[in-house]
């Protein structure tokens, strides 16, 4: 049920990708301006979610989930009745804050309801909810928008969110910190160089992902002459791969360790994005590359979340909220860079830009894990 809630939130966040041109026409704005609806959601989740979580860290997690799900439902209804771009932008802010909080708290609750050796799997299940929004939410929503109008989707999502709201109320136990966590303790986490470096890695690889994914529909249309139904099918397949990637990434992180999974995922992303710049108008190759890229990105995400939980095992909410904040900043960064690329050159150049950003993330990961090995070796030398 926590995964279902995250699925619905993910659908609302990512649906703009599939209907971006439809929204732009209806609200009489350009495609790049419509892309700011992705940016506003992401920035709101990035800034608002960690602040609220920090202020409510000693509250019952169940009450936080219920309150934020209620805000999310109301914001979806407001979107349906919004008559201007500015009003839609405002509702995206509400959706971003409430949705970001629910996503973080859902992962933190999941890690507390399972044994230590299954935490990666638990995080993977929650992220499967997020990635499955790409499997079902975005392609089906894109298809239905063409028939019913894009605003109707928000009403349906709002109504469906009542299901996890009721189930959370009836089934999620009361969960509070055993010992009060002061703001100073939360801020002290940022003194850990490993955590700071890890969340910068998150910012970069998600930024590279979002640079392309936000504008995937116009990218596909520029690469090949495709109808909206065909694009919906590609988004559906891409979503399946992201769904599988989340699951495999979580299981691999439990068995092989999060570092191995992060290395593998980032390396795959770099190689695949290089191929994306080469395949061009070859449709079959283009689709294959996109599918592997989605799986690699979401598999990295599961491992990255587990890695941060292992660094702060006593307060996973804090580490996860910081990382989720940087995930959303990555989405905002990527969608913003993508908009600049489209305005100043060609949508086909997005793959080069996205690849360059992920290469930076891989280099940061190499530095981080080399630093960890060096620190452990020095510690062993001192002890001996």
C-alpha positions as CSV (number, residue, x, y, z in Angstrom):
1,X,0.0,0.0,0.0
2,X,2.9,2.4,0.6
3,X,4.2,1.5,-2.9
4,X,0.7,2.2,-4.3
5,X,0.7,5.6,-2.7
6,X,4.2,6.3,-4.2
7,X,2.9,5.0,-7.6
8,X,0.2,7.5,-7.7
9,X,2.5,10.3,-6.7
10,X,5.0,9.3,-9.3
11,X,2.3,9.2,-12.0
12,X,1.4,12.8,-11.2
13,X,5.0,13.9,-11.2
14,X,6.0,12.2,-14.4
15,X,2.7,12.5,-16.4
16,X,3.8,15.9,-17.7
17,X,6.4,14.1,-19.7
18,X,3.8,12.4,-21.8
19,X,1.4,15.3,-22.2
20,X,3.7,18.2,-22.2
21,X,2.7,19.5,-25.6
22,X,-1.0,19.0,-24.9
23,X,-0.6,21.0,-21.7
24,X,1.4,23.7,-23.5
25,X,-1.3,24.2,-26.1
26,X,-4.1,24.2,-23.6
27,X,-2.4,26.8,-21.3
28,X,-1.1,28.8,-24.3
29,X,2.6,28.5,-23.3
30,X,5.7,27.1,-25.0
31,X,7.0,23.6,-24.5
32,X,9.9,24.8,-22.5
33,X,7.6,26.8,-20.2
34,X,5.3,23.8,-19.8
35,X,8.5,21.9,-18.7
36,X,8.6,24.2,-15.7
37,X,5.7,22.2,-14.3
38,X,8.2,19.4,-13.9
39,X,10.7,21.7,-12.4
40,X,8.2,23.3,-9.9
41,X,7.2,19.8,-8.6
42,X,10.8,18.8,-8.3
43,X,11.9,22.0,-6.5
44,X,9.0,21.9,-4.1
45,X,9.7,18.3,-3.2
46,X,13.5,19.1,-2.9
47,X,13.1,22.2,-0.6
48,X,9.7,21.6,1.1
49,X,10.0,17.9,1.9
50,X,13.2,17.9,4.0
51,X,12.2,21.0,5.9
52,X,8.8,19.5,6.9
53,X,10.5,16.1,7.7
54,X,13.1,17.8,9.9
55,X,10.5,19.7,11.8
56,X,8.3,16.6,12.3
57,X,11.0,14.0,12.8
58,X,9.7,13.2,16.3
59,X,6.0,13.0,15.2
60,X,4.2,9.7,14.5
61,X,5.1,8.7,10.9
62,X,1.6,7.4,10.3
63,X,0.0,10.8,11.0
64,X,2.5,12.5,8.7
65,X,1.6,10.0,5.9
66,X,-2.2,10.6,6.4
67,X,-1.8,14.4,6.4
68,X,0.3,14.6,3.3
69,X,-1.8,12.1,1.4
70,X,-4.8,14.4,2.2
71,X,-3.0,17.5,0.8
72,X,-1.9,15.5,-2.3
73,X,-5.6,14.5,-3.0
74,X,-6.8,18.1,-2.6
75,X,-4.1,19.5,-4.9
76,X,-5.1,17.1,-7.6
77,X,-8.7,18.3,-7.5
78,X,-7.5,21.9,-7.6
79,X,-5.5,21.2,-10.8
80,X,-8.7,20.0,-12.5
81,X,-10.4,23.3,-11.8
82,X,-7.3,25.5,-12.5
83,X,-8.0,28.0,-15.3
84,X,-4.5,29.4,-15.8
85,X,-0.9,28.4,-16.1
86,X,-0.1,30.2,-12.8
87,X,-2.8,28.2,-10.9
88,X,-1.6,24.9,-12.3
89,X,2.0,25.9,-11.3
90,X,0.7,26.5,-7.7
91,X,-1.0,23.1,-7.5
92,X,2.2,21.5,-8.7
93,X,4.0,23.1,-5.8
94,X,1.5,21.5,-3.4
95,X,1.8,18.2,-5.1
96,X,5.6,18.4,-4.9
97,X,5.8,19.1,-1.2
98,X,3.1,16.5,-0.1
99,X,4.3,13.9,-2.6
100,X,7.9,14.3,-1.7
101,X,7.2,13.8,2.0
102,X,5.0,10.7,1.5
103,X,7.8,9.1,-0.7
104,X,10.5,9.7,1.9
105,X,8.4,8.6,4.9
106,X,7.2,5.5,3.0
107,X,10.7,4.3,2.4
108,X,11.8,5.1,6.0
109,X,8.7,3.2,7.3
110,X,9.5,0.2,5.0
111,X,13.1,-0.1,6.3
112,X,11.7,-0.3,9.9
113,X,9.2,-3.0,9.1
114,X,11.7,-5.5,7.8
115,X,14.9,-7.3,9.0
116,X,18.3,-5.5,8.4
117,X,19.3,-7.8,5.6
118,X,16.1,-7.1,3.7
119,X,16.1,-3.3,3.8
120,X,17.4,-3.0,0.2
121,X,14.5,-5.2,-1.0
122,X,12.1,-3.1,1.0
123,X,13.4,0.1,-0.6
124,X,13.3,-1.6,-3.9
125,X,9.6,-2.4,-3.5
126,X,8.7,1.3,-2.7
127,X,10.8,2.4,-5.7
128,X,8.9,-0.2,-7.8
129,X,5.8,1.8,-6.9
130,X,7.6,4.9,-8.2
131,X,8.9,3.2,-11.3
132,X,5.7,1.4,-12.0
133,X,4.1,4.9,-12.5
134,X,6.2,4.9,-15.6
135,X,5.0,1.4,-16.6
136,X,1.3,2.2,-16.2
137,X,0.7,5.8,-15.1
138,X,2.5,7.8,-17.8
139,X,1.7,5.7,-20.9
140,X,-1.9,5.0,-19.9
141,X,-2.3,8.6,-18.8
142,X,-0.9,9.9,-22.0
143,X,-3.3,7.7,-24.0
144,X,-6.3,8.7,-22.0
145,X,-5.4,12.3,-22.1
146,X,-5.8,12.2,-25.9
147,X,-9.4,10.9,-25.3
148,X,-10.6,12.5,-22.1
149,X,-8.5,15.6,-21.8
150,X,-5.4,15.9,-19.6
151,X,-7.2,17.6,-16.6
152,X,-9.4,14.6,-16.0
153,X,-6.4,12.5,-15.1
154,X,-5.8,14.6,-12.0
155,X,-9.4,13.9,-10.7
156,X,-8.9,10.1,-11.2
157,X,-5.6,10.1,-9.5
158,X,-7.0,12.1,-6.6
159,X,-9.8,9.6,-6.2
160,X,-7.5,6.6,-6.4
161,X,-5.3,8.0,-3.7
162,X,-8.1,7.6,-1.3
163,X,-7.4,3.9,-1.3
164,X,-3.9,4.1,0.2
165,X,-5.1,6.8,2.5
166,X,-7.7,4.5,4.0
167,X,-5.3,1.5,4.1
168,X,-2.6,3.5,5.8
169,X,-5.1,4.7,8.4
170,X,-6.2,1.1,9.1
171,X,-3.0,-0.9,8.8
172,X,0.2,1.2,9.3
173,X,1.3,1.0,12.9
174,X,2.3,4.0,15.1
175,X,6.0,4.7,14.4
176,X,7.9,7.3,16.4
177,X,11.6,7.8,17.2
178,X,12.5,6.0,20.4
179,X,14.7,9.0,21.4
180,X,14.0,12.6,20.4
181,X,16.1,13.8,17.5
182,X,17.2,17.4,17.7
183,X,17.7,19.7,14.7
184,X,21.4,19.9,15.5
185,X,21.8,16.1,15.2
186,X,20.0,16.2,11.9
187,X,22.2,19.0,10.5
188,X,25.3,17.1,11.8
189,X,24.7,14.5,9.1
190,X,25.8,17.1,6.5
191,X,29.3,17.1,8.1
192,X,29.8,13.6,6.8
193,X,31.8,13.9,3.5
194,X,30.4,10.6,2.4
195,X,26.8,11.7,2.7
196,X,27.5,15.0,0.9
197,X,29.3,13.3,-1.9
198,X,26.7,10.6,-2.2
199,X,23.8,13.1,-2.6
200,X,25.8,15.1,-5.2
201,X,26.1,11.8,-7.1
202,X,22.3,11.5,-6.9
203,X,21.9,15.1,-8.1
204,X,24.1,14.4,-11.2
205,X,22.9,11.1,-12.4
206,X,19.2,12.1,-11.9
207,X,20.0,15.4,-13.6
208,X,21.4,13.5,-16.6
209,X,18.3,11.3,-16.6
210,X,15.8,14.1,-16.4
211,X,17.6,16.2,-19.1
212,X,16.4,13.5,-21.6
213,X,13.3,12.0,-19.9
214,X,11.4,15.3,-19.4
215,X,11.5,15.8,-23.1
216,X,11.4,12.2,-24.2
217,X,8.2,12.7,-26.2
218,X,9.5,15.5,-28.5
219,X,12.9,13.6,-28.6
220,X,11.2,10.5,-30.0
221,X,9.2,12.6,-32.4
222,X,12.3,14.3,-33.7
223,X,14.1,11.0,-34.0
224,X,11.3,9.1,-35.7
225,X,7.9,9.9,-37.1
226,X,5.8,8.4,-34.4
227,X,2.1,8.9,-33.4
228,X,1.1,9.5,-29.8
229,X,-0.2,5.9,-29.5
230,X,3.2,4.6,-30.5
231,X,5.0,6.9,-28.1
232,X,2.7,5.7,-25.3
233,X,3.8,2.1,-26.2
234,X,7.4,3.0,-25.9
235,X,6.8,4.8,-22.6
236,X,5.1,1.7,-21.4
237,X,8.0,-0.6,-22.3
238,X,10.4,1.9,-20.7
239,X,8.4,1.9,-17.6
240,X,8.5,-1.9,-17.4
241,X,12.3,-1.7,-17.6
242,X,12.4,0.9,-14.8
243,X,10.1,-1.3,-12.7
244,X,12.4,-4.3,-13.2
245,X,15.5,-2.2,-12.6
246,X,14.1,-1.0,-9.2
247,X,13.5,-4.6,-8.1
248,X,16.8,-6.0,-9.5
249,X,18.7,-3.0,-8.0
250,X,17.3,-3.6,-4.5
251,X,18.0,-7.4,-4.6
252,X,21.5,-6.9,-6.0
253,X,22.3,-4.3,-3.4
254,X,21.4,-6.7,-0.6
255,X,23.5,-9.6,-2.1
256,X,26.5,-7.8,-3.7
257,X,26.4,-4.6,-1.8
258,X,25.2,-1.1,-2.7
259,X,28.6,0.1,-3.9
260,X,28.9,-2.7,-6.6
261,X,25.3,-1.9,-7.7
262,X,26.0,1.8,-7.9
263,X,29.2,1.3,-10.0
264,X,27.4,-1.0,-12.3
265,X,24.4,1.2,-12.7
266,X,26.3,4.4,-13.4
267,X,28.7,2.7,-15.9
268,X,25.7,1.2,-17.8
269,X,24.1,4.6,-18.0
270,X,27.2,6.2,-19.5
271,X,27.6,3.5,-22.1
272,X,24.0,3.4,-23.0
273,X,23.7,7.2,-23.4
274,X,26.7,7.1,-25.7
275,X,24.8,4.6,-27.8
276,X,21.8,6.9,-27.7
277,X,23.8,9.6,-29.4
278,X,24.8,7.1,-32.2
279,X,21.6,5.1,-33.0
280,X,19.8,8.3,-34.2
281,X,16.8,7.5,-36.4
282,X,17.3,3.7,-36.2
283,X,14.0,3.0,-34.3
284,X,14.6,-0.5,-33.0
285,X,18.1,0.4,-31.7
286,X,16.7,3.6,-30.2
287,X,14.0,1.8,-28.3
288,X,16.4,-0.9,-27.1
289,X,18.8,1.7,-25.8
290,X,16.1,3.6,-23.9
291,X,14.8,0.4,-22.3
292,X,18.3,-0.6,-20.9
293,X,18.9,3.0,-19.8
294,X,15.7,3.1,-17.8
295,X,16.5,-0.1,-16.0
296,X,20.1,1.0,-15.2
297,X,18.9,4.3,-13.8
298,X,16.3,2.9,-11.5
299,X,18.5,0.1,-10.4
300,X,21.1,2.6,-9.3
301,X,18.4,4.5,-7.3
302,X,17.6,1.5,-5.1
303,X,21.3,0.9,-4.3
304,X,21.9,4.6,-3.6
305,X,19.0,4.8,-1.1
306,X,20.3,1.7,0.7
307,X,23.9,3.1,0.8
308,X,22.6,6.2,2.6
309,X,20.5,4.2,5.0
310,X,23.7,2.2,6.0
311,X,25.5,5.4,6.7
312,X,22.7,6.7,9.1
313,X,21.0,3.5,10.3
314,X,19.3,5.1,13.4
315,X,17.6,7.9,11.5
316,X,16.9,6.7,7.9
317,X,14.2,9.4,7.5
318,X,16.9,12.1,7.6
319,X,19.3,10.5,5.1
320,X,16.5,9.5,2.8
321,X,14.9,13.0,2.9
322,X,18.2,14.6,2.0
323,X,18.7,12.2,-0.9
324,X,15.2,12.6,-2.1
325,X,15.7,16.3,-2.0
326,X,18.7,16.0,-4.3
327,X,16.7,13.6,-6.5
328,X,14.1,16.3,-7.0
329,X,16.8,18.9,-7.5
330,X,18.2,16.6,-10.1
331,X,14.9,16.5,-11.9
332,X,14.7,20.3,-11.7
333,X,18.3,20.7,-12.9
334,X,17.8,18.2,-15.8
335,X,14.5,19.7,-17.0
336,X,15.9,23.2,-16.8
337,X,19.1,22.2,-18.8
338,X,16.9,20.3,-21.3
339,X,14.8,23.4,-21.8
340,X,17.9,25.5,-22.5
341,X,19.2,22.9,-24.9
342,X,15.9,22.8,-26.8
343,X,15.7,26.6,-27.0
344,X,19.3,27.1,-28.1
345,X,19.9,24.1,-30.4
346,X,18.2,20.8,-31.1
347,X,16.2,18.4,-29.0
348,X,18.5,15.7,-30.4
349,X,21.4,17.2,-28.5
350,X,19.9,16.2,-25.2
351,X,21.5,12.8,-25.2
352,X,25.0,14.3,-25.4
353,X,24.3,16.6,-22.5
354,X,22.7,13.9,-20.4
355,X,25.6,11.6,-20.9
356,X,28.1,14.3,-19.9
357,X,26.3,14.8,-16.6
358,X,26.2,11.1,-15.8
359,X,29.9,10.8,-16.5
360,X,30.5,13.4,-13.7
361,X,28.3,11.2,-11.4
362,X,30.5,8.2,-12.2
363,X,33.7,10.1,-11.5
364,X,32.3,11.3,-8.1
365,X,31.4,7.7,-7.2
366,X,34.9,6.5,-8.0
367,X,36.3,9.3,-5.8
368,X,33.8,8.5,-2.9
369,X,34.5,4.8,-2.8
370,X,38.2,5.3,-3.1
371,X,38.1,7.7,-0.2
372,X,36.2,5.1,1.9
373,X,38.7,2.4,1.1
374,X,41.6,4.7,2.1
375,X,39.8,5.7,5.4
376,X,39.3,2.0,6.3
377,X,42.9,1.1,5.5
378,X,44.2,3.9,7.6
379,X,41.9,2.9,10.5
380,X,43.1,-0.7,10.3
381,X,46.7,0.5,10.3
382,X,46.1,2.6,13.4
383,X,44.4,-0.2,15.2
384,X,47.2,-2.7,14.4
